[in-house]
Amino acid sequence: MVKSQVVAHLAERRANLTEELTRLRERVETLALDIAHLDGAILLFDPTYALSDIRRKGPSLNNPWFAHGEASRFVLDALREASGPMSTRQLGEITAVRKGAEPKDADEWDRLLKSVHGALQRLERRSIVRMVRGDVVGRRNVILWQLV
């Protein structure tokens, strides 16, 4: 009895996922046609336009942690509240807590820290933060950051 209920539930779940996959494939086809039509319209007005120069907008698909600009906001908030310079790791930990992110393994933690470090580098290029010093702890460099 239990076995047949489990099988029935799994079959129903499979049917639902198959339907969802069909809808998503149709949506992908619609989007591809829309993009092709837009490309044609662009080239109609400017045949020399480099369509490959058009950059995708929105959050990075490689970054599951933060929406556009969100990491920078978390980092700036943490630095404003800090009593002194903070390391990238400290900023990453604070950012993870504020975001409610819980990296499951070292690879996810590494991606989160890379996002925080990237945000810090963008803020440094805009002269909003600066690197104070890079100490060596063990065999690793520790980079400290502060507001300008």
Secondary structure, DSSP 8 states (H G I E B T S, - for coil): -HHHHHHHHHHHHHHHHHHHHHHHHHHHHHHHHHHHHHHHHHHHH-TT--GGG----SS-TT-SS--TTHHHHHHHHHHHH-SS-EEHHHHHHHHHHHHT----SHHHHHHHHHHHHHHHHHHHHTTSEEEEEEEEETTEEEEEEEE-
